[in-house]
Amino acid sequence: MRHTRTFTVGLVLAGLLGLGDLATGFFGVGGEGQPPLAAAVVITLLGAITLAGAWFAWRGRRGGLVTVIVTRILSGLAVLPAFGDDSISAANQVLLGVGIAVTVAALALIWPGLRRPAVAAS
């Protein structure tokens, strides 16, 4: 299966976001302005599932692509409460906003990959 450039860029962005989520569990817990342990665990799991889905999507599996899309949406939704939390620093809120913007861009680039090719009538 050949991948378009937009699909490849979107999948790489989603994979990098997944790696960022995975790093949350290792570096982003317990400090002031950091997510609570339960949130960090969920975000870390979403990152790991995103990476697995990206691998399957790259190999042409539609289920892998759906997995990437769902986990990226859930990860984006998981950080929204941080914008209403006064204990989260402004710098972290800016980083979260950038992450959401990159998530939207990645989703826009990979979403067309869900379309099935048209079958010619004979």
ABEGO torsion letter per residue (X at the ends): XBBBAAAAAAAAAAAAAAAAAAAAAAAABGBBGBBBAAAAAAAAAAAAAAAAAAAAAAAGBAAAAAAAAAAAAAAAAAAAAAAABAABBAAAAAAAAAAAAAAAAAAAAAAAAABBBBBBBX
